[in-house]
């Protein structure tokens, strides 16, 4: 009898756990890529001193697995997660603990193993959709300025469609330095960074939509030496303080037959309020503009894009040039070498003289690009682009503004619906910006080969 009861109890437990498991539906999506990169030079400097080994190239393989998993608990209710795993150079050295990762909120060492970026509740209620938890941040309008590939934030969000309109309100916790178990040494009450967002989108029809995002951002981390803007804004910058800034980001997308147009304007203004005796407040401002046009003629297509990102004028009392956090974004990669996330993330910045360097997201720039492409067969896309970039303002100690010209050719072959292979080559005619404070400094041009095998699921 005892054995019989034990068997019944065991079966009951199995059924109970099975019922719980069957109540959750799981949807998995994501991507994996493995690529190879050859960069002809790791520095733009061409020294006449033969004892200086400045003609070093680099070549390596790299990969990343990114997985998004939705746990659907009930109709309209799910838990959304996303993690990166094995994001590393094959056989390469592991990153030092604590090294930040531009593609994740985790550290570089964590993403080289496994690191979660998203974990939030998505609830489609009768009055609208709610998100609560760590979720995507910095995505709006066009790809320009976006950082959804790497930036996530703790948030409470609300979305509501109303006819042809779509509205939203989000509260982001960008940084928290309150006294807690992990910040036991904190002595200042308010060192947090908070962002408040309202937006609306209007869909005129299936081919035309536009919207406006408004944001208030308050960064009080400058009350300690942890603020990113301390010490980098030049003279008369408060040693202690907090920044309050406001943002307006309108965008549009429109398609007229074979012609597709899009644009975005990102404007921010505010003040760094001094909390140091004798220091003055500092006004901040940023203006970024993006426009793009593409014409699809079936087998052939062509187009172009333009971007302006305000630079910081050393002679002005107002600080600009990415001070408010605006930039071209790590999701927008207009070229293969200049301002490209893959190149910077895996090969690092390419430096010139006197601290000049080409890193990832675009700032302080005028940028223009023309592109042409062809689909000789349905599975193959080949395109070529010519780009020009120069600084909006010359930093202190830099005599010239020209970043240079870049010519890129890339081809992507769709092996299956989920598997594609890309091969690209870029040549950068390096501009005199990287000569720094002397026109006598010698530069070398740069070229790169990259190939990438990408699986989506």
ZALUM-671286 format. One record per residue (C-alpha): residue in three letters; x, y, z. Coordinates in steps of 0.25 Angstrom, whole numbers, padded with zeros to 4 digits. Layout:
N
{ALA; {X; Y; Z}}
...
***
This chain:
457
{UNK; {0000; 0000; 0000}}
{UNK; {0011; 0010; 0004}}
{UNK; {0018; 0007; -0010}}
{UNK; {0005; 0009; -0017}}
{UNK; {0003; 0022; -0010}}
{UNK; {0018; 0026; -0013}}
{UNK; {0015; 0023; -0027}}
{UNK; {0003; 0032; -0028}}
{UNK; {0010; 0043; -0021}}
{UNK; {0021; 0042; -0031}}
{UNK; {0012; 0042; -0042}}
{UNK; {0004; 0054; -0036}}
{UNK; {0017; 0062; -0035}}
{UNK; {0021; 0059; -0049}}
{UNK; {0008; 0063; -0054}}
{UNK; {0008; 0076; -0046}}
{UNK; {0022; 0080; -0051}}
{UNK; {0018; 0076; -0065}}
{UNK; {0006; 0085; -0064}}
{UNK; {0014; 0097; -0060}}
{UNK; {0024; 0094; -0071}}
{UNK; {0013; 0093; -0082}}
{UNK; {0007; 0106; -0077}}
{UNK; {0019; 0113; -0083}}
{UNK; {0022; 0115; -0098}}
{UNK; {0036; 0118; -0102}}
{UNK; {0040; 0126; -0114}}
{UNK; {0054; 0127; -0118}}
{UNK; {0061; 0136; -0128}}
{UNK; {0075; 0142; -0130}}
{UNK; {0087; 0142; -0138}}
{UNK; {0101; 0136; -0139}}
{UNK; {0113; 0141; -0147}}
{UNK; {0127; 0137; -0149}}
{UNK; {0136; 0146; -0157}}
{UNK; {0150; 0149; -0161}}
{UNK; {0157; 0163; -0162}}
{UNK; {0170; 0168; -0168}}
{UNK; {0174; 0182; -0164}}
{UNK; {0187; 0187; -0172}}
{UNK; {0191; 0197; -0161}}
{UNK; {0188; 0199; -0146}}
{UNK; {0192; 0213; -0146}}
{UNK; {0191; 0224; -0156}}
{UNK; {0205; 0230; -0152}}
{UNK; {0216; 0229; -0162}}
{UNK; {0229; 0232; -0154}}
{UNK; {0243; 0234; -0161}}
{UNK; {0249; 0228; -0149}}
{UNK; {0252; 0214; -0153}}
{UNK; {0254; 0209; -0139}}
{UNK; {0239; 0212; -0137}}
{UNK; {0231; 0199; -0142}}
{UNK; {0218; 0207; -0147}}
{UNK; {0215; 0198; -0159}}
{UNK; {0208; 0187; -0151}}
{UNK; {0196; 0180; -0158}}
{UNK; {0186; 0171; -0151}}
{UNK; {0178; 0159; -0155}}
{UNK; {0168; 0150; -0147}}
{UNK; {0155; 0143; -0146}}
{UNK; {0144; 0147; -0137}}
{UNK; {0130; 0142; -0134}}
{UNK; {0117; 0145; -0126}}
{UNK; {0104; 0138; -0122}}
{UNK; {0092; 0147; -0118}}
{UNK; {0079; 0140; -0113}}
{UNK; {0066; 0146; -0110}}
{UNK; {0056; 0137; -0103}}
{UNK; {0042; 0140; -0100}}
{UNK; {0035; 0132; -0089}}
{UNK; {0020; 0133; -0092}}
{UNK; {0013; 0131; -0079}}
{UNK; {-0001; 0134; -0083}}
{UNK; {-0008; 0142; -0095}}
{UNK; {-0002; 0156; -0095}}
{UNK; {0008; 0153; -0083}}
{UNK; {0022; 0149; -0086}}
{UNK; {0036; 0150; -0080}}
{UNK; {0046; 0155; -0091}}
{UNK; {0061; 0152; -0089}}
{UNK; {0073; 0154; -0098}}
{UNK; {0088; 0150; -0095}}
{UNK; {0101; 0150; -0103}}
{UNK; {0111; 0138; -0102}}
{UNK; {0125; 0135; -0107}}
{UNK; {0127; 0149; -0112}}
{UNK; {0142; 0148; -0114}}
{UNK; {0154; 0147; -0124}}
{UNK; {0157; 0133; -0127}}
{UNK; {0169; 0129; -0118}}
{UNK; {0170; 0143; -0113}}
{UNK; {0174; 0148; -0099}}
{UNK; {0162; 0150; -0090}}
{UNK; {0159; 0164; -0085}}
{UNK; {0162; 0169; -0072}}
{UNK; {0151; 0168; -0061}}
{UNK; {0143; 0181; -0061}}
{UNK; {0146; 0186; -0075}}
{UNK; {0133; 0192; -0081}}
{UNK; {0127; 0187; -0093}}
{UNK; {0121; 0196; -0103}}
{UNK; {0112; 0185; -0108}}
{UNK; {0106; 0181; -0095}}
{UNK; {0103; 0186; -0081}}
{UNK; {0112; 0175; -0076}}
{UNK; {0127; 0175; -0076}}
{UNK; {0135; 0171; -0087}}
{UNK; {0140; 0159; -0080}}
{UNK; {0125; 0155; -0077}}
{UNK; {0121; 0155; -0091}}
{UNK; {0133; 0147; -0095}}
{UNK; {0126; 0136; -0087}}
{UNK; {0111; 0139; -0085}}
{UNK; {0104; 0152; -0081}}
{UNK; {0089; 0156; -0081}}
{UNK; {0085; 0170; -0085}}
{UNK; {0070; 0168; -0085}}
{UNK; {0060; 0163; -0075}}
{UNK; {0047; 0170; -0075}}
{UNK; {0032; 0167; -0073}}
{UNK; {0024; 0170; -0086}}
{UNK; {0009; 0171; -0082}}
{UNK; {-0002; 0175; -0092}}
{UNK; {-0013; 0180; -0083}}
{UNK; {-0027; 0185; -0087}}
{UNK; {-0021; 0199; -0086}}
{UNK; {-0008; 0198; -0093}}
{UNK; {0005; 0191; -0093}}
{UNK; {0015; 0191; -0081}}
{UNK; {0030; 0188; -0080}}
{UNK; {0036; 0186; -0066}}
{UNK; {0051; 0182; -0065}}
{UNK; {0064; 0183; -0072}}
{UNK; {0061; 0186; -0087}}
{UNK; {0066; 0193; -0100}}
{UNK; {0069; 0207; -0099}}
{UNK; {0073; 0218; -0110}}
{UNK; {0065; 0213; -0121}}
{UNK; {0056; 0223; -0129}}
{UNK; {0052; 0227; -0143}}
{UNK; {0063; 0223; -0152}}
{UNK; {0075; 0215; -0150}}
{UNK; {0083; 0228; -0148}}
{UNK; {0087; 0230; -0134}}
{UNK; {0082; 0216; -0129}}
{UNK; {0089; 0207; -0119}}
{UNK; {0079; 0196; -0118}}
{UNK; {0091; 0186; -0121}}
{UNK; {0098; 0190; -0108}}
{UNK; {0090; 0199; -0098}}
{UNK; {0080; 0194; -0089}}
{UNK; {0074; 0201; -0076}}
{UNK; {0065; 0198; -0065}}
{UNK; {0052; 0204; -0069}}
{UNK; {0037; 0205; -0067}}
{UNK; {0030; 0207; -0081}}
{UNK; {0016; 0209; -0086}}
{UNK; {0011; 0208; -0100}}
{UNK; {-0003; 0211; -0106}}
{UNK; {-0007; 0211; -0121}}
{UNK; {-0019; 0220; -0124}}
{UNK; {-0024; 0219; -0138}}
{UNK; {-0013; 0223; -0147}}
{UNK; {-0005; 0229; -0135}}
{UNK; {0005; 0221; -0126}}
{UNK; {0008; 0228; -0112}}
{UNK; {0018; 0224; -0102}}
{UNK; {0024; 0228; -0088}}
{UNK; {0037; 0223; -0082}}
{UNK; {0045; 0225; -0069}}
{UNK; {0059; 0220; -0070}}
{UNK; {0069; 0218; -0059}}
{UNK; {0082; 0221; -0066}}
{UNK; {0090; 0221; -0053}}
{UNK; {0089; 0219; -0038}}
{UNK; {0099; 0222; -0028}}
{UNK; {0090; 0222; -0016}}
{UNK; {0096; 0216; -0003}}
{UNK; {0094; 0200; -0004}}
{UNK; {0101; 0187; -0002}}
{UNK; {0110; 0190; -0014}}
{UNK; {0112; 0205; -0012}}
{UNK; {0114; 0204; 0003}}
{UNK; {0124; 0216; 0002}}
{UNK; {0114; 0226; -0004}}
{UNK; {0113; 0239; 0004}}
{UNK; {0105; 0247; -0005}}
{UNK; {0090; 0246; -0005}}
{UNK; {0087; 0249; -0020}}
{UNK; {0097; 0243; -0030}}
{UNK; {0087; 0237; -0040}}
{UNK; {0084; 0238; -0055}}
{UNK; {0070; 0238; -0059}}
{UNK; {0063; 0239; -0072}}
{UNK; {0048; 0242; -0075}}
{UNK; {0043; 0240; -0089}}
{UNK; {0030; 0244; -0097}}
{UNK; {0028; 0241; -0111}}
{UNK; {0017; 0240; -0122}}
{UNK; {0017; 0234; -0136}}
{UNK; {0007; 0236; -0147}}
{UNK; {0005; 0226; -0158}}
{UNK; {-0001; 0234; -0170}}
{UNK; {-0002; 0221; -0178}}
{UNK; {0007; 0209; -0180}}
{UNK; {0018; 0216; -0187}}
{UNK; {0019; 0229; -0179}}
{UNK; {0021; 0231; -0164}}
{UNK; {0027; 0242; -0155}}
{UNK; {0028; 0244; -0140}}
{UNK; {0034; 0253; -0129}}
{UNK; {0041; 0249; -0117}}
{UNK; {0043; 0258; -0105}}
{UNK; {0053; 0255; -0093}}
{UNK; {0057; 0261; -0080}}
{UNK; {0071; 0255; -0075}}
{UNK; {0077; 0258; -0061}}
{UNK; {0091; 0253; -0058}}
{UNK; {0095; 0256; -0044}}
{UNK; {0107; 0246; -0044}}
{UNK; {0116; 0259; -0045}}
{UNK; {0114; 0261; -0030}}
{UNK; {0125; 0251; -0029}}
{UNK; {0137; 0249; -0039}}
{UNK; {0129; 0238; -0046}}
{UNK; {0123; 0247; -0056}}
{UNK; {0128; 0245; -0071}}
{UNK; {0128; 0260; -0074}}
{UNK; {0137; 0264; -0062}}
{UNK; {0150; 0269; -0068}}
{UNK; {0147; 0267; -0082}}
{UNK; {0140; 0280; -0086}}
{UNK; {0151; 0289; -0085}}
{UNK; {0153; 0302; -0076}}
{UNK; {0143; 0307; -0067}}
{UNK; {0136; 0293; -0065}}
{UNK; {0131; 0291; -0051}}
{UNK; {0138; 0281; -0043}}
{UNK; {0125; 0276; -0037}}
{UNK; {0111; 0278; -0042}}
{UNK; {0099; 0272; -0049}}
{UNK; {0095; 0273; -0063}}
{UNK; {0080; 0275; -0067}}
{UNK; {0077; 0274; -0082}}
{UNK; {0065; 0273; -0091}}
{UNK; {0064; 0266; -0105}}
{UNK; {0055; 0267; -0117}}
{UNK; {0056; 0257; -0127}}
{UNK; {0047; 0258; -0139}}
{UNK; {0048; 0248; -0151}}
{UNK; {0041; 0244; -0164}}
{UNK; {0040; 0232; -0173}}
{UNK; {0034; 0232; -0187}}
{UNK; {0033; 0223; -0199}}
{UNK; {0028; 0228; -0213}}
{UNK; {0029; 0217; -0223}}
{UNK; {0044; 0213; -0224}}
{UNK; {0048; 0224; -0216}}
{UNK; {0050; 0223; -0201}}
{UNK; {0054; 0235; -0192}}
{UNK; {0056; 0237; -0177}}
{UNK; {0062; 0247; -0168}}
{UNK; {0064; 0250; -0153}}
{UNK; {0068; 0263; -0145}}
{UNK; {0073; 0261; -0131}}
{UNK; {0074; 0274; -0123}}
{UNK; {0078; 0275; -0109}}
{UNK; {0081; 0287; -0099}}
{UNK; {0083; 0288; -0084}}
{UNK; {0092; 0293; -0073}}
{UNK; {0103; 0287; -0064}}
{UNK; {0100; 0293; -0051}}
{UNK; {0112; 0296; -0042}}
{UNK; {0113; 0291; -0028}}
{UNK; {0127; 0296; -0026}}
{UNK; {0130; 0310; -0020}}
{UNK; {0136; 0319; -0030}}
{UNK; {0132; 0311; -0042}}
{UNK; {0121; 0316; -0052}}
{UNK; {0110; 0308; -0059}}
{UNK; {0112; 0303; -0073}}
{UNK; {0102; 0302; -0084}}
{UNK; {0102; 0290; -0093}}
{UNK; {0096; 0288; -0107}}
{UNK; {0096; 0277; -0118}}
{UNK; {0090; 0277; -0132}}
{UNK; {0090; 0265; -0141}}
{UNK; {0084; 0264; -0154}}
{UNK; {0082; 0251; -0163}}
{UNK; {0076; 0250; -0177}}
{UNK; {0076; 0238; -0187}}
{UNK; {0070; 0235; -0200}}
{UNK; {0070; 0221; -0208}}
{UNK; {0064; 0218; -0221}}
{UNK; {0061; 0203; -0224}}
{UNK; {0060; 0200; -0239}}
{UNK; {0059; 0185; -0238}}
{UNK; {0073; 0179; -0241}}
{UNK; {0080; 0192; -0239}}
{UNK; {0079; 0202; -0228}}
{UNK; {0086; 0215; -0223}}
{UNK; {0085; 0226; -0213}}
{UNK; {0092; 0234; -0203}}
{UNK; {0092; 0239; -0188}}
{UNK; {0097; 0252; -0181}}
{UNK; {0100; 0254; -0166}}
{UNK; {0104; 0266; -0158}}
{UNK; {0108; 0265; -0144}}
{UNK; {0111; 0277; -0136}}
{UNK; {0125; 0279; -0131}}
{UNK; {0131; 0286; -0119}}
{UNK; {0136; 0300; -0121}}
{UNK; {0148; 0302; -0112}}
{UNK; {0146; 0317; -0112}}
{UNK; {0131; 0316; -0108}}
{UNK; {0126; 0316; -0094}}
{UNK; {0115; 0306; -0099}}
{UNK; {0119; 0292; -0099}}
{UNK; {0115; 0283; -0111}}
{UNK; {0120; 0271; -0119}}
{UNK; {0113; 0259; -0112}}
{UNK; {0113; 0265; -0098}}
{UNK; {0099; 0262; -0096}}
{UNK; {0101; 0247; -0100}}
{UNK; {0097; 0249; -0115}}
{UNK; {0105; 0243; -0126}}
{UNK; {0103; 0235; -0139}}
{UNK; {0100; 0222; -0131}}
{UNK; {0107; 0208; -0131}}
{UNK; {0095; 0202; -0140}}
{UNK; {0098; 0212; -0151}}
{UNK; {0111; 0207; -0158}}
{UNK; {0112; 0216; -0171}}
{UNK; {0126; 0211; -0175}}
{UNK; {0135; 0199; -0173}}
{UNK; {0146; 0206; -0167}}
{UNK; {0143; 0220; -0162}}
{UNK; {0132; 0220; -0151}}
{UNK; {0129; 0205; -0152}}
{UNK; {0125; 0197; -0140}}
{UNK; {0131; 0184; -0144}}
{UNK; {0145; 0189; -0147}}
{UNK; {0146; 0197; -0134}}
{UNK; {0140; 0187; -0125}}
{UNK; {0149; 0176; -0130}}
{UNK; {0161; 0183; -0135}}
{UNK; {0161; 0196; -0126}}
{UNK; {0162; 0210; -0130}}
{UNK; {0172; 0215; -0140}}
{UNK; {0180; 0226; -0135}}
{UNK; {0187; 0238; -0141}}
{UNK; {0196; 0248; -0135}}
{UNK; {0194; 0256; -0123}}
{UNK; {0182; 0248; -0118}}
{UNK; {0174; 0248; -0130}}
{UNK; {0167; 0235; -0133}}
{UNK; {0156; 0229; -0141}}
{UNK; {0147; 0221; -0132}}
{UNK; {0133; 0216; -0133}}
{UNK; {0120; 0224; -0132}}
{UNK; {0121; 0237; -0141}}
{UNK; {0123; 0251; -0134}}
{UNK; {0127; 0265; -0138}}
{UNK; {0126; 0262; -0153}}
{UNK; {0120; 0266; -0167}}
{UNK; {0118; 0253; -0174}}
{UNK; {0113; 0250; -0188}}
{UNK; {0112; 0237; -0196}}
{UNK; {0108; 0232; -0210}}
{UNK; {0105; 0217; -0212}}
{UNK; {0101; 0208; -0224}}
{UNK; {0097; 0194; -0224}}
{UNK; {0093; 0182; -0232}}
{UNK; {0086; 0169; -0230}}
{UNK; {0091; 0160; -0242}}
{UNK; {0083; 0149; -0236}}
{UNK; {0073; 0148; -0225}}
{UNK; {0082; 0143; -0215}}
{UNK; {0094; 0152; -0217}}
{UNK; {0095; 0167; -0214}}
{UNK; {0108; 0175; -0218}}
{UNK; {0109; 0190; -0215}}
{UNK; {0120; 0201; -0215}}
{UNK; {0120; 0214; -0207}}
{UNK; {0129; 0226; -0207}}
{UNK; {0129; 0234; -0194}}
{UNK; {0135; 0247; -0189}}
{UNK; {0136; 0252; -0175}}
{UNK; {0142; 0264; -0168}}
{UNK; {0141; 0270; -0154}}
{UNK; {0131; 0281; -0151}}
{UNK; {0141; 0288; -0141}}
{UNK; {0156; 0286; -0139}}
{UNK; {0159; 0281; -0125}}
{UNK; {0170; 0289; -0117}}
{UNK; {0184; 0284; -0123}}
{UNK; {0178; 0279; -0136}}
{UNK; {0181; 0288; -0149}}
{UNK; {0172; 0281; -0159}}
{UNK; {0158; 0276; -0161}}
{UNK; {0158; 0266; -0172}}
{UNK; {0156; 0252; -0167}}
{UNK; {0157; 0247; -0181}}
{UNK; {0151; 0239; -0193}}
{UNK; {0147; 0224; -0192}}
{UNK; {0143; 0215; -0204}}
{UNK; {0136; 0202; -0200}}
{UNK; {0132; 0190; -0208}}
{UNK; {0124; 0179; -0201}}
{UNK; {0116; 0167; -0206}}
{UNK; {0106; 0158; -0198}}
{UNK; {0102; 0144; -0203}}
{UNK; {0089; 0138; -0197}}
{UNK; {0093; 0123; -0196}}
{UNK; {0079; 0120; -0190}}
{UNK; {0068; 0128; -0184}}
{UNK; {0075; 0128; -0171}}
{UNK; {0090; 0127; -0175}}
{UNK; {0098; 0138; -0182}}
{UNK; {0112; 0141; -0185}}
{UNK; {0118; 0155; -0187}}
{UNK; {0131; 0159; -0193}}
{UNK; {0136; 0174; -0192}}
{UNK; {0148; 0182; -0195}}
{UNK; {0150; 0197; -0191}}
{UNK; {0161; 0207; -0194}}
{UNK; {0162; 0220; -0186}}
{UNK; {0170; 0232; -0192}}
{UNK; {0173; 0237; -0178}}
{UNK; {0171; 0252; -0176}}
{UNK; {0180; 0263; -0170}}
{UNK; {0172; 0263; -0157}}
{UNK; {0181; 0252; -0152}}
{UNK; {0193; 0260; -0153}}
{UNK; {0190; 0267; -0140}}
{UNK; {0197; 0279; -0137}}
{UNK; {0207; 0279; -0148}}
{UNK; {0206; 0278; -0163}}
{UNK; {0220; 0272; -0164}}
{UNK; {0214; 0259; -0158}}
{UNK; {0213; 0248; -0168}}
{UNK; {0201; 0239; -0170}}
{UNK; {0199; 0226; -0177}}
{UNK; {0186; 0222; -0183}}
{UNK; {0178; 0210; -0178}}
{UNK; {0171; 0198; -0184}}
{UNK; {0163; 0186; -0178}}
{UNK; {0157; 0173; -0183}}
{UNK; {0146; 0167; -0175}}
{UNK; {0137; 0154; -0177}}
{UNK; {0126; 0150; -0168}}
{UNK; {0117; 0137; -0168}}
{UNK; {0103; 0140; -0162}}
{UNK; {0093; 0131; -0157}}
{UNK; {0079; 0136; -0153}}
{UNK; {0068; 0128; -0146}}
***
